[in-house]
Amino acid sequence: MRGDLCDLVPAGDGGFCFFLGDVAGKGIAASILVACLHATLQALVTTRLPLPHFLERASRSLCEHTLPSHYATLVDGCARTDGSVTLCNAGQVPPLLHQDGTVTLLPATGLPLDVFCDEQFLGHRLDRQPDDALLLDSDGLVEARNADSYECGVDCLSRLAASLHPLPPAEWLETCRRDWLVFRAGAPKTDDVSLMVINRLADPA
């Protein structure tokens, strides 16, 4: 039973939408909320609403159909064939953008979904160049602790992302997974971990 949500959905215009999120709580209740949110997001992709309105509709749906104590953090994005990405971050761990040799944290543009029924969100457009990479992760990775109770942290992940460019996404994911296991050094896993890497391929010669 998972409290994380991670998916990629074709948008019908040659692009795609993607989302990575985390719902409050654990166990069966969290899994049910993930399933409801997942179904809502997949249905909304077909509406082709502007991304901020997309999230506002999803947040309102959760607000109308769940308990007040429930909420979800979510990064939602839509990638287009020209390489651009529109991104909204509803209280989720900041995604990392590797561009021009530097790693930048992309902060939240709104509160988590279902905090307020009339919550509004802002979209952020990224004009990506070939080989630029976007790394999304859940708090189960950056808040992981080792046997000495040290937290992994966003800074550690940023340094790792800088060292991995320009490897293929599959190698990013495998290296992050391996380093996360090494960091924990046998410490118990306390939360779900989700990772997504989206890069723009170099233009064909």
Backbone as JSON Lines, residues from 0, in Angstrom:
{"i":0,"aa":"M","n":[0.85,-1.19,0.0],"ca":[0.0,0.0,0.0],"c":[0.89,1.24,0.0]}
{"i":1,"aa":"R","n":[0.68,2.08,-0.99],"ca":[1.56,3.23,-1.18],"c":[0.81,4.54,-0.93]}
{"i":2,"aa":"G","n":[1.56,5.52,-0.43],"ca":[1.03,6.87,-0.29],"c":[1.62,7.81,-1.3]}
{"i":3,"aa":"D","n":[2.43,7.28,-2.24],"ca":[3.02,8.09,-3.3],"c":[2.28,7.85,-4.61]}
{"i":4,"aa":"L","n":[2.35,8.86,-5.48],"ca":[1.74,8.8,-6.79],"c":[2.77,9.22,-7.82]}
{"i":5,"aa":"C","n":[2.95,8.44,-8.87],"ca":[3.97,8.74,-9.87],"c":[3.49,8.19,-11.21]}
{"i":6,"aa":"D","n":[3.29,9.08,-12.2],"ca":[2.77,8.6,-13.48],"c":[3.09,9.6,-14.59]}
{"i":7,"aa":"L","n":[2.99,9.12,-15.82],"ca":[3.19,9.91,-17.03],"c":[2.08,9.53,-17.99]}
{"i":8,"aa":"V","n":[1.4,10.56,-18.55],"ca":[0.22,10.33,-19.38],"c":[0.36,11.09,-20.7]}
{"i":9,"aa":"P","n":[0.19,10.43,-21.85],"ca":[0.21,11.15,-23.13],"c":[-0.85,12.25,-23.16]}
{"i":10,"aa":"A","n":[-0.49,13.4,-23.72],"ca":[-1.4,14.55,-23.72],"c":[-2.19,14.67,-25.01]}
{"i":11,"aa":"G","n":[-1.91,13.83,-26.0],"ca":[-2.7,13.84,-27.22],"c":[-2.22,14.8,-28.29]}
{"i":12,"aa":"D","n":[-1.21,15.62,-28.0],"ca":[-0.69,16.57,-28.98],"c":[0.79,16.31,-29.26]}
{"i":13,"aa":"G","n":[1.23,15.09,-28.98],"ca":[2.64,14.76,-29.13],"c":[3.44,14.96,-27.87]}
{"i":14,"aa":"G","n":[2.87,15.69,-26.91],"ca":[3.53,15.9,-25.62],"c":[2.99,14.92,-24.58]}
{"i":15,"aa":"F","n":[3.28,15.21,-23.33],"ca":[2.79,14.36,-22.25],"c":[2.72,15.17,-20.96]}
{"i":16,"aa":"C","n":[1.89,14.69,-20.05],"ca":[1.81,15.27,-18.71],"c":[2.37,14.26,-17.72]}
{"i":17,"aa":"F","n":[2.92,14.76,-16.64],"ca":[3.51,13.89,-15.62],"c":[3.18,14.44,-14.25]}
{"i":18,"aa":"F","n":[3.11,13.56,-13.28],"ca":[2.87,14.0,-11.91],"c":[3.53,13.06,-10.91]}
{"i":19,"aa":"L","n":[4.0,13.66,-9.85],"ca":[4.6,12.92,-8.73],"c":[4.11,13.58,-7.45]}
{"i":20,"aa":"G","n":[3.5,12.79,-6.57],"ca":[2.93,13.38,-5.36],"c":[2.95,12.43,-4.18]}
{"i":21,"aa":"D","n":[2.46,12.94,-3.08],"ca":[2.48,12.22,-1.81],"c":[1.24,12.65,-1.03]}
{"i":22,"aa":"V","n":[0.48,11.7,-0.52],"ca":[-0.71,12.04,0.25],"c":[-0.42,11.91,1.74]}
{"i":23,"aa":"A","n":[-1.16,12.65,2.54],"ca":[-0.99,12.6,3.99],"c":[-1.45,11.25,4.52]}
{"i":24,"aa":"G","n":[-0.71,10.74,5.5],"ca":[-1.11,9.5,6.14],"c":[-0.47,8.27,5.53]}
{"i":25,"aa":"K","n":[-0.82,7.13,6.07],"ca":[-0.27,5.85,5.61],"c":[-1.38,4.81,5.61]}
{"i":26,"aa":"G","n":[-1.06,3.64,5.09],"ca":[-1.99,2.52,5.14],"c":[-3.1,2.6,4.12]}
{"i":27,"aa":"I","n":[-4.23,1.96,4.44],"ca":[-5.34,1.83,3.5],"c":[-5.91,3.19,3.12]}
{"i":28,"aa":"A","n":[-6.09,4.08,4.09],"ca":[-6.67,5.39,3.8],"c":[-5.83,6.16,2.79]}
{"i":29,"aa":"A","n":[-4.51,6.13,2.97],"ca":[-3.62,6.83,2.05],"c":[-3.68,6.2,0.66]}
{"i":30,"aa":"S","n":[-3.73,4.87,0.6],"ca":[-3.79,4.19,-0.69],"c":[-5.07,4.53,-1.44]}
{"i":31,"aa":"I","n":[-6.18,4.62,-0.72],"ca":[-7.45,4.98,-1.36],"c":[-7.4,6.41,-1.9]}
{"i":32,"aa":"L","n":[-6.81,7.31,-1.12],"ca":[-6.69,8.7,-1.56],"c":[-5.8,8.8,-2.79]}
{"i":33,"aa":"V","n":[-4.71,8.02,-2.82],"ca":[-3.84,8.0,-4.0],"c":[-4.62,7.54,-5.23]}
{"i":34,"aa":"A","n":[-5.42,6.49,-5.08],"ca":[-6.2,5.97,-6.2],"c":[-7.2,7.0,-6.71]}
{"i":35,"aa":"C","n":[-7.85,7.7,-5.79],"ca":[-8.82,8.73,-6.18],"c":[-8.14,9.88,-6.91]}
{"i":36,"aa":"L","n":[-7.01,10.33,-6.36],"ca":[-6.29,11.44,-6.98],"c":[-5.75,11.04,-8.35]}
{"i":37,"aa":"H","n":[-5.24,9.83,-8.44],"ca":[-4.7,9.34,-9.71],"c":[-5.78,9.34,-10.79]}
{"i":38,"aa":"A","n":[-6.95,8.81,-10.46],"ca":[-8.06,8.77,-11.42],"c":[-8.49,10.18,-11.83]}
{"i":39,"aa":"T","n":[-8.52,11.09,-10.86],"ca":[-8.9,12.48,-11.16],"c":[-7.91,13.13,-12.11]}
{"i":40,"aa":"L","n":[-6.63,12.95,-11.85],"ca":[-5.6,13.56,-12.68],"c":[-5.63,13.0,-14.1]}
{"i":41,"aa":"Q","n":[-5.79,11.69,-14.22],"ca":[-5.85,11.09,-15.56],"c":[-7.05,11.61,-16.35]}
{"i":42,"aa":"A","n":[-8.18,11.79,-15.68],"ca":[-9.36,12.32,-16.36],"c":[-9.16,13.77,-16.77]}
{"i":43,"aa":"L","n":[-8.5,14.55,-15.93],"ca":[-8.31,15.97,-16.21],"c":[-7.34,16.21,-17.36]}
{"i":44,"aa":"V","n":[-6.41,15.29,-17.58],"ca":[-5.46,15.46,-18.69],"c":[-6.22,15.61,-20.01]}
{"i":45,"aa":"T","n":[-7.32,14.9,-20.16],"ca":[-8.07,14.93,-21.42],"c":[-8.77,16.27,-21.63]}
{"i":46,"aa":"T","n":[-8.94,17.08,-20.6],"ca":[-9.62,18.37,-20.75],"c":[-8.72,19.43,-21.37]}
{"i":47,"aa":"R","n":[-7.4,19.21,-21.32],"ca":[-6.41,20.16,-21.84],"c":[-6.55,21.55,-21.21]}
{"i":48,"aa":"L","n":[-6.95,21.57,-19.97],"ca":[-7.01,22.84,-19.24],"c":[-5.6,23.38,-19.04]}
{"i":49,"aa":"P","n":[-5.44,24.71,-18.93],"ca":[-4.15,25.25,-18.5],"c":[-3.76,24.62,-17.17]}
{"i":50,"aa":"L","n":[-2.49,24.36,-16.98],"ca":[-2.04,23.57,-15.83],"c":[-2.5,24.13,-14.48]}
{"i":51,"aa":"P","n":[-2.43,25.46,-14.23],"ca":[-2.93,25.95,-12.94],"c":[-4.4,25.62,-12.72]}
{"i":52,"aa":"H","n":[-5.23,25.74,-13.76],"ca":[-6.66,25.41,-13.63],"c":[-6.85,23.91,-13.43]}
{"i":53,"aa":"F","n":[-5.99,23.14,-14.05],"ca":[-5.98,21.69,-13.89],"c":[-5.84,21.33,-12.41]}
{"i":54,"aa":"L","n":[-4.84,21.93,-11.74],"ca":[-4.61,21.64,-10.32],"c":[-5.73,22.19,-9.45]}
{"i":55,"aa":"E","n":[-6.26,23.36,-9.8],"ca":[-7.37,23.92,-9.03],"c":[-8.57,22.98,-9.07]}
{"i":56,"aa":"R","n":[-8.83,22.4,-10.24],"ca":[-9.95,21.45,-10.37],"c":[-9.68,20.19,-9.55]}
{"i":57,"aa":"A","n":[-8.46,19.69,-9.57],"ca":[-8.11,18.5,-8.79],"c":[-8.23,18.76,-7.3]}
{"i":58,"aa":"S","n":[-7.76,19.93,-6.86],"ca":[-7.82,20.27,-5.44],"c":[-9.27,20.41,-4.98]}
{"i":59,"aa":"R","n":[-10.09,21.02,-5.81],"ca":[-11.5,21.19,-5.45],"c":[-12.21,19.84,-5.37]}
{"i":60,"aa":"S","n":[-11.86,18.92,-6.27],"ca":[-12.46,17.59,-6.24],"c":[-12.1,16.86,-4.95]}
{"i":61,"aa":"L","n":[-10.83,16.94,-4.54],"ca":[-10.43,16.31,-3.27],"c":[-11.16,16.95,-2.1]}
{"i":62,"aa":"C","n":[-11.27,18.26,-2.13],"ca":[-11.9,18.99,-1.03],"c":[-13.36,18.57,-0.87]}
{"i":63,"aa":"E","n":[-14.01,18.29,-1.98],"ca":[-15.43,17.95,-1.94],"c":[-15.69,16.49,-1.56]}
{"i":64,"aa":"H","n":[-14.67,15.64,-1.69],"ca":[-14.91,14.2,-1.52],"c":[-14.05,13.52,-0.47]}
{"i":65,"aa":"T","n":[-13.25,14.28,0.27],"ca":[-12.41,13.67,1.31],"c":[-12.58,14.4,2.63]}
{"i":66,"aa":"L","n":[-12.04,13.8,3.68],"ca":[-12.1,14.4,5.01],"c":[-11.2,15.62,5.08]}
{"i":67,"aa":"P","n":[-11.52,16.59,5.97],"ca":[-10.7,17.8,6.08],"c":[-9.24,17.54,6.43]}
{"i":68,"aa":"S","n":[-8.96,16.43,7.1],"ca":[-7.58,16.13,7.51],"c":[-6.73,15.58,6.36]}
{"i":69,"aa":"H","n":[-7.34,15.31,5.22],"ca":[-6.62,14.74,4.09],"c":[-6.11,15.84,3.16]}
{"i":70,"aa":"Y","n":[-4.91,15.65,2.67],"ca":[-4.36,16.57,1.67],"c":[-3.27,15.83,0.9]}
{"i":71,"aa":"A","n":[-2.82,16.45,-0.18],"ca":[-1.8,15.81,-1.02],"c":[-0.85,16.87,-1.55]}
{"i":72,"aa":"T","n":[0.44,16.57,-1.54],"ca":[1.42,17.4,-2.23],"c":[1.64,16.81,-3.62]}
{"i":73,"aa":"L","n":[1.91,17.69,-4.59],"ca":[1.97,17.2,-5.96],"c":[2.79,18.14,-6.84]}
{"i":74,"aa":"V","n":[3.67,17.56,-7.64],"ca":[4.28,18.27,-8.76],"c":[3.61,17.77,-10.02]}
{"i":75,"aa":"D","n":[3.1,18.7,-10.81],"ca":[2.42,18.36,-12.05],"c":[3.05,19.14,-13.18]}
{"i":76,"aa":"G","n":[3.31,18.49,-14.29],"ca":[3.94,19.18,-15.41],"c":[3.42,18.68,-16.74]}
{"i":77,"aa":"C","n":[3.55,19.51,-17.76],"ca":[3.22,19.13,-19.13],"c":[4.39,19.49,-20.03]}
{"i":78,"aa":"A","n":[4.88,18.52,-20.78],"ca":[6.0,18.72,-21.69],"c":[5.48,18.77,-23.12]}
{"i":79,"aa":"R","n":[6.03,19.69,-23.9],"ca":[5.6,19.87,-25.29],"c":[6.71,19.45,-26.24]}
{"i":80,"aa":"T","n":[6.34,19.3,-27.49],"ca":[7.29,18.81,-28.48],"c":[8.42,19.81,-28.76]}
{"i":81,"aa":"D","n":[8.23,21.09,-28.39],"ca":[9.31,22.07,-28.59],"c":[10.34,22.04,-27.46]}
{"i":82,"aa":"G","n":[10.15,21.11,-26.49],"ca":[11.08,20.98,-25.38],"c":[10.69,21.73,-24.14]}
{"i":83,"aa":"S","n":[9.7,22.63,-24.24],"ca":[9.29,23.41,-23.07],"c":[8.46,22.56,-22.12]}
{"i":84,"aa":"V","n":[8.49,22.94,-20.85],"ca":[7.71,22.28,-19.81],"c":[7.02,23.35,-18.97]}
{"i":85,"aa":"T","n":[5.74,23.17,-18.72],"ca":[5.03,23.99,-17.75],"c":[4.89,23.17,-16.48]}
{"i":86,"aa":"L","n":[5.25,23.77,-15.35],"ca":[5.34,23.04,-14.09],"c":[4.55,23.77,-13.01]}
{"i":87,"aa":"C","n":[3.81,23.02,-12.21],"ca":[3.16,23.53,-11.0],"c":[3.58,22.64,-9.84]}
{"i":88,"aa":"N","n":[3.89,23.27,-8.71],"ca":[4.31,22.51,-7.53],"c":[3.41,22.87,-6.37]}
{"i":89,"aa":"A","n":[2.55,21.93,-6.0],"ca":[1.62,22.13,-4.89],"c":[2.22,21.55,-3.61]}
{"i":90,"aa":"G","n":[3.21,22.25,-3.06],"ca":[3.77,21.88,-1.77],"c":[4.65,20.66,-1.75]}
{"i":91,"aa":"Q","n":[5.08,20.18,-2.91],"ca":[5.9,18.97,-2.99],"c":[7.39,19.33,-2.86]}
{"i":92,"aa":"V","n":[8.23,18.33,-2.62],"ca":[9.68,18.52,-2.6],"c":[10.1,19.24,-3.89]}
{"i":93,"aa":"P","n":[10.93,20.29,-3.8],"ca":[11.3,21.03,-5.01],"c":[11.99,20.14,-6.04]}
{"i":94,"aa":"P","n":[11.49,20.12,-7.28],"ca":[12.2,19.4,-8.34],"c":[13.57,20.05,-8.59]}
{"i":95,"aa":"L","n":[14.47,19.29,-9.18],"ca":[15.8,19.78,-9.51],"c":[15.92,19.88,-11.02]}
{"i":96,"aa":"L","n":[16.37,21.03,-11.51],"ca":[16.6,21.23,-12.94],"c":[18.09,21.32,-13.19]}
{"i":97,"aa":"H","n":[18.61,20.4,-13.99],"ca":[20.02,20.46,-14.4],"c":[20.06,21.13,-15.77]}
{"i":98,"aa":"Q","n":[20.64,22.34,-15.81],"ca":[20.66,23.14,-17.04],"c":[21.94,23.96,-17.08]}
{"i":99,"aa":"D","n":[22.61,23.94,-18.22],"ca":[23.83,24.74,-18.4],"c":[24.87,24.46,-17.32]}
{"i":100,"aa":"G","n":[24.96,23.19,-16.9],"ca":[25.99,22.82,-15.95],"c":[25.69,23.12,-14.5]}
{"i":101,"aa":"T","n":[24.51,23.65,-14.2],"ca":[24.14,23.96,-12.82],"c":[22.83,23.26,-12.46]}
{"i":102,"aa":"V","n":[22.64,23.04,-11.15],"ca":[21.42,22.43,-10.65],"c":[20.63,23.48,-9.88]}
{"i":103,"aa":"T","n":[19.37,23.66,-10.25],"ca":[18.51,24.67,-9.64],"c":[17.31,24.0,-8.99]}
{"i":104,"aa":"L","n":[16.97,24.43,-7.76],"ca":[15.76,23.96,-7.11],"c":[14.58,24.8,-7.59]}
{"i":105,"aa":"L","n":[13.49,24.13,-7.93],"ca":[12.28,24.82,-8.4],"c":[11.24,24.77,-7.27]}
{"i":106,"aa":"P","n":[11.04,25.88,-6.55],"ca":[10.22,25.85,-5.34],"c":[8.73,25.7,-5.64]}
{"i":107,"aa":"A","n":[7.97,25.47,-4.58],"ca":[6.52,25.32,-4.7],"c":[5.89,26.6,-5.23]}
{"i":108,"aa":"T","n":[4.83,26.42,-6.02],"ca":[4.08,27.56,-6.54],"c":[2.68,27.62,-5.94]}
{"i":109,"aa":"G","n":[2.42,26.81,-4.92],"ca":[1.12,26.81,-4.26],"c":[1.13,25.86,-3.07]}
{"i":110,"aa":"L","n":[0.07,25.91,-2.29],"ca":[-0.09,25.02,-1.14],"c":[-0.48,23.62,-1.62]}
{"i":111,"aa":"P","n":[-0.39,22.63,-0.74],"ca":[-0.84,21.29,-1.12],"c":[-2.31,21.27,-1.55]}
{"i":112,"aa":"L","n":[-2.67,20.28,-2.34],"ca":[-4.05,20.11,-2.75],"c":[-4.92,19.81,-1.54]}
{"i":113,"aa":"D","n":[-6.13,20.37,-1.53],"ca":[-7.14,20.09,-0.51],"c":[-6.88,20.82,0.8]}
{"i":114,"aa":"V","n":[-5.95,21.78,0.82],"ca":[-5.81,22.62,2.02],"c":[-6.96,23.62,2.06]}
{"i":115,"aa":"F","n":[-7.22,24.26,0.91],"ca":[-8.37,25.16,0.76],"c":[-9.1,24.78,-0.53]}
{"i":116,"aa":"C","n":[-10.42,24.81,-0.5],"ca":[-11.19,24.42,-1.69],"c":[-11.01,25.41,-2.84]}
{"i":117,"aa":"D","n":[-10.67,26.66,-2.53],"ca":[-10.51,27.67,-3.58],"c":[-9.05,28.01,-3.82]}
{"i":118,"aa":"E","n":[-8.15,27.1,-3.46],"ca":[-6.72,27.34,-3.65],"c":[-6.4,27.6,-5.12]}
{"i":119,"aa":"Q","n":[-5.51,28.57,-5.37],"ca":[-5.07,28.87,-6.73],"c":[-3.59,28.53,-6.87]}
{"i":120,"aa":"F","n":[-3.18,28.21,-8.08],"ca":[-1.81,27.77,-8.34],"c":[-1.21,28.58,-9.48]}
{"i":121,"aa":"L","n":[0.1,28.68,-9.47],"ca":[0.83,29.37,-10.52],"c":[1.64,28.36,-11.32]}
{"i":122,"aa":"G","n":[1.69,28.57,-12.62],"ca":[2.5,27.73,-13.49],"c":[3.84,28.38,-13.76]}
{"i":123,"aa":"H","n":[4.85,27.57,-13.98],"ca":[6.2,28.06,-14.27],"c":[6.68,27.39,-15.55]}
{"i":124,"aa":"R","n":[7.0,28.19,-16.56],"ca":[7.44,27.65,-17.84],"c":[8.96,27.49,-17.86]}
{"i":125,"aa":"L","n":[9.4,26.32,-18.28],"ca":[10.82,26.04,-18.44],"c":[11.11,25.84,-19.92]}
{"i":126,"aa":"D","n":[12.01,26.63,-20.45],"ca":[12.44,26.45,-21.84],"c":[13.72,25.63,-21.82]}
{"i":127,"aa":"R","n":[13.57,24.33,-21.98],"ca":[14.71,23.43,-21.82],"c":[15.49,23.29,-23.11]}
{"i":128,"aa":"Q","n":[16.78,23.13,-22.94],"ca":[17.68,22.89,-24.06],"c":[17.99,21.39,-24.15]}
{"i":129,"aa":"P","n":[18.49,20.92,-25.29],"ca":[18.87,19.51,-25.39],"c":[19.81,19.1,-24.26]}
{"i":130,"aa":"D","n":[19.54,17.93,-23.69],"ca":[20.29,17.33,-22.58],"c":[19.96,17.93,-21.22]}
{"i":131,"aa":"D","n":[19.07,18.94,-21.14],"ca":[18.61,19.4,-19.83],"c":[17.81,18.28,-19.17]}
{"i":132,"aa":"A","n":[17.9,18.18,-17.85],"ca":[17.22,17.1,-17.13],"c":[16.46,17.66,-15.94]}
{"i":133,"aa":"L","n":[15.31,17.06,-15.68],"ca":[14.46,17.44,-14.56],"c":[14.3,16.22,-13.66]}
{"i":134,"aa":"L","n":[14.6,16.38,-12.37],"ca":[14.51,15.28,-11.41],"c":[13.43,15.6,-10.39]}
{"i":135,"aa":"L","n":[12.44,14.73,-10.29],"ca":[11.37,14.85,-9.3],"c":[11.51,13.72,-8.3]}
{"i":136,"aa":"D","n":[11.25,14.03,-7.02],"ca":[11.36,12.99,-6.0],"c":[10.36,13.25,-4.89]}
{"i":137,"aa":"S","n":[10.06,12.23,-4.12],"ca":[9.18,12.37,-2.97],"c":[10.01,12.55,-1.7]}
{"i":138,"aa":"D","n":[9.34,12.96,-0.63],"ca":[10.09,13.26,0.61],"c":[10.68,12.01,1.25]}
{"i":139,"aa":"G","n":[10.24,10.83,0.82],"ca":[10.83,9.61,1.36],"c":[12.3,9.47,1.05]}
{"i":140,"aa":"L","n":[12.77,10.15,0.0],"ca":[14.18,10.11,-0.35],"c":[14.96,11.17,0.43]}
{"i":141,"aa":"V","n":[14.57,12.43,0.31],"ca":[15.36,13.51,0.91],"c":[15.24,13.54,2.43]}
{"i":142,"aa":"E","n":[14.17,12.96,2.98],"ca":[14.02,12.93,4.44],"c":[14.45,11.6,5.04]}
{"i":143,"aa":"A","n":[15.03,10.73,4.23],"ca":[15.54,9.46,4.76],"c":[16.68,9.72,5.74]}
{"i":144,"aa":"R","n":[16.75,8.91,6.77],"ca":[17.8,9.06,7.79],"c":[18.62,7.77,7.87]}
{"i":145,"aa":"N","n":[19.9,7.94,8.2],"ca":[20.75,6.77,8.38],"c":[20.75,6.34,9.84]}
{"i":146,"aa":"A","n":[21.6,5.38,10.17],"ca":[21.62,4.84,11.53],"c":[22.01,5.88,12.57]}
{"i":147,"aa":"D","n":[22.7,6.96,12.14],"ca":[23.09,8.04,13.05],"c":[22.09,9.18,13.06]}
{"i":148,"aa":"S","n":[20.93,8.97,12.42],"ca":[19.84,9.95,12.36],"c":[20.16,11.18,11.52]}
{"i":149,"aa":"Y","n":[21.18,11.08,10.66],"ca":[21.45,12.18,9.72],"c":[20.48,12.06,8.55]}
{"i":150,"aa":"E","n":[19.96,13.22,8.12],"ca":[19.01,13.25,7.01],"c":[19.73,13.39,5.68]}
{"i":151,"aa":"C","n":[19.23,12.7,4.67],"ca":[19.84,12.77,3.34],"c":[19.83,14.21,2.82]}
{"i":152,"aa":"G","n":[18.67,14.84,2.75],"ca":[18.57,16.26,2.42],"c":[18.61,16.56,0.93]}
{"i":153,"aa":"V","n":[18.04,17.73,0.59],"ca":[17.99,18.16,-0.81],"c":[19.38,18.49,-1.34]}
{"i":154,"aa":"D","n":[20.25,19.05,-0.48],"ca":[21.61,19.4,-0.94],"c":[22.37,18.18,-1.42]}
{"i":155,"aa":"C","n":[22.22,17.08,-0.71],"ca":[22.89,15.83,-1.1],"c":[22.39,15.36,-2.46]}
{"i":156,"aa":"L","n":[21.08,15.45,-2.66],"ca":[20.51,15.03,-3.93],"c":[20.95,15.97,-5.06]}
{"i":157,"aa":"S","n":[21.08,17.26,-4.76],"ca":[21.54,18.22,-5.77],"c":[22.96,17.9,-6.23]}
{"i":158,"aa":"R","n":[23.82,17.57,-5.28],"ca":[25.2,17.22,-5.65],"c":[25.23,15.95,-6.49]}
{"i":159,"aa":"L","n":[24.39,15.0,-6.13],"ca":[24.33,13.77,-6.9],"c":[23.84,14.04,-8.32]}
{"i":160,"aa":"A","n":[22.81,14.89,-8.44],"ca":[22.27,15.22,-9.76],"c":[23.33,15.88,-10.63]}
{"i":161,"aa":"A","n":[24.14,16.76,-10.03],"ca":[25.19,17.44,-10.79],"c":[26.22,16.44,-11.31]}
{"i":162,"aa":"S","n":[26.47,15.39,-10.55],"ca":[27.49,14.42,-10.95],"c":[26.98,13.43,-12.0]}
{"i":163,"aa":"L","n":[25.66,13.3,-12.12],"ca":[25.09,12.29,-13.01],"c":[24.89,12.78,-14.44]}
{"i":164,"aa":"H","n":[24.8,14.07,-14.63],"ca":[24.56,14.6,-15.97],"c":[25.77,14.34,-16.85]}
{"i":165,"aa":"P","n":[25.65,13.92,-18.11],"ca":[24.42,13.71,-18.89],"c":[24.07,12.22,-19.08]}
{"i":166,"aa":"L","n":[24.09,11.44,-18.03],"ca":[23.75,10.02,-18.14],"c":[22.27,9.86,-18.53]}
{"i":167,"aa":"P","n":[21.9,8.72,-19.11],"ca":[20.5,8.46,-19.43],"c":[19.65,8.39,-18.15]}
{"i":168,"aa":"P","n":[18.34,8.69,-18.25],"ca":[17.48,8.67,-17.06],"c":[17.53,7.38,-16.27]}
{"i":169,"aa":"A","n":[17.6,6.23,-16.95],"ca":[17.63,4.95,-16.23],"c":[18.84,4.86,-15.31]}
{"i":170,"aa":"E","n":[19.97,5.41,-15.74],"ca":[21.17,5.39,-14.9],"c":[21.06,6.39,-13.75]}
{"i":171,"aa":"W","n":[20.39,7.52,-13.97],"ca":[20.1,8.44,-12.86],"c":[19.33,7.69,-11.77]}
{"i":172,"aa":"L","n":[18.26,7.04,-12.18],"ca":[17.39,6.38,-11.21],"c":[18.13,5.27,-10.47]}
{"i":173,"aa":"E","n":[18.88,4.47,-11.18],"ca":[19.6,3.37,-10.54],"c":[20.67,3.9,-9.58]}
{"i":174,"aa":"T","n":[21.38,4.96,-9.97],"ca":[22.41,5.52,-9.09],"c":[21.78,6.14,-7.85]}
{"i":175,"aa":"C","n":[20.67,6.86,-8.01],"ca":[19.97,7.43,-6.86],"c":[19.5,6.33,-5.91]}
{"i":176,"aa":"R","n":[18.93,5.26,-6.47],"ca":[18.46,4.15,-5.64],"c":[19.61,3.51,-4.88]}
{"i":177,"aa":"R","n":[20.74,3.28,-5.57],"ca":[21.89,2.63,-4.94],"c":[22.49,3.52,-3.85]}
{"i":178,"aa":"D","n":[22.63,4.82,-4.14],"ca":[23.2,5.73,-3.14],"c":[22.28,5.88,-1.94]}
{"i":179,"aa":"W","n":[20.97,5.84,-2.18],"ca":[20.0,5.92,-1.07],"c":[20.15,4.71,-0.16]}
{"i":180,"aa":"L","n":[20.33,3.53,-0.72],"ca":[20.53,2.33,0.08],"c":[21.84,2.4,0.86]}
{"i":181,"aa":"V","n":[22.9,2.89,0.22],"ca":[24.19,3.02,0.9],"c":[24.08,4.02,2.04]}
{"i":182,"aa":"F","n":[23.4,5.15,1.79],"ca":[23.25,6.16,2.83],"c":[22.51,5.61,4.04]}
{"i":183,"aa":"R","n":[21.44,4.88,3.82],"ca":[20.66,4.34,4.94],"c":[21.46,3.31,5.72]}
{"i":184,"aa":"A","n":[22.32,2.56,5.05],"ca":[23.19,1.58,5.7],"c":[22.41,0.66,6.64]}
{"i":185,"aa":"G","n":[21.27,0.19,6.15],"ca":[20.48,-0.74,6.93],"c":[19.45,-0.12,7.84]}
{"i":186,"aa":"A","n":[19.42,1.21,7.95],"ca":[18.4,1.87,8.77],"c":[17.02,1.58,8.18]}
{"i":187,"aa":"P","n":[15.99,1.47,9.01],"ca":[14.67,1.09,8.5],"c":[14.1,2.13,7.54]}
{"i":188,"aa":"K","n":[13.4,1.65,6.54],"ca":[12.69,2.51,5.6],"c":[11.39,2.97,6.25]}
{"i":189,"aa":"T","n":[11.19,4.29,6.33],"ca":[10.03,4.83,7.04],"c":[9.0,5.47,6.14]}
{"i":190,"aa":"D","n":[9.29,5.58,4.84],"ca":[8.35,6.24,3.93],"c":[8.55,5.7,2.52]}
{"i":191,"aa":"D","n":[7.53,5.89,1.69],"ca":[7.65,5.52,0.29],"c":[8.66,6.42,-0.4]}
{"i":192,"aa":"V","n":[9.29,5.9,-1.43],"ca":[10.26,6.67,-2.22],"c":[9.87,6.59,-3.69]}
{"i":193,"aa":"S","n":[9.73,7.76,-4.31],"ca":[9.42,7.82,-5.74],"c":[10.38,8.78,-6.42]}
{"i":194,"aa":"L","n":[10.81,8.43,-7.61],"ca":[11.74,9.25,-8.4],"c":[11.28,9.27,-9.85]}
{"i":195,"aa":"M","n":[11.46,10.41,-10.5],"ca":[11.17,10.52,-11.93],"c":[12.22,11.43,-12.55]}
{"i":196,"aa":"V","n":[12.77,11.02,-13.67],"ca":[13.74,11.84,-14.41],"c":[13.19,12.08,-15.81]}
{"i":197,"aa":"I","n":[13.14,13.35,-16.2],"ca":[12.66,13.72,-17.53],"c":[13.74,14.57,-18.17]}
{"i":198,"aa":"N","n":[14.3,14.07,-19.26],"ca":[15.31,14.87,-19.95],"c":[14.89,15.13,-21.38]}
{"i":199,"aa":"R","n":[15.5,16.15,-21.96],"ca":[15.25,16.46,-23.36],"c":[16.42,15.92,-24.18]}
{"i":200,"aa":"L","n":[16.1,15.05,-25.1],"ca":[17.14,14.46,-25.93],"c":[17.75,15.51,-26.85]}
{"i":201,"aa":"A","n":[19.0,15.29,-27.19],"ca":[19.65,16.18,-28.15],"c":[18.94,16.09,-29.49]}
{"i":202,"aa":"D","n":[18.86,17.22,-30.19],"ca":[18.23,17.23,-31.5],"c":[19.0,16.33,-32.46]}
{"i":203,"aa":"P","n":[18.3,15.57,-33.32],"ca":[19.0,14.69,-34.25],"c":[19.86,15.49,-35.22]}
{"i":204,"aa":"A","n":[21.0,14.94,-35.55],"ca":[21.93,15.64,-36.45],"c":[21.35,15.73,-37.86]}
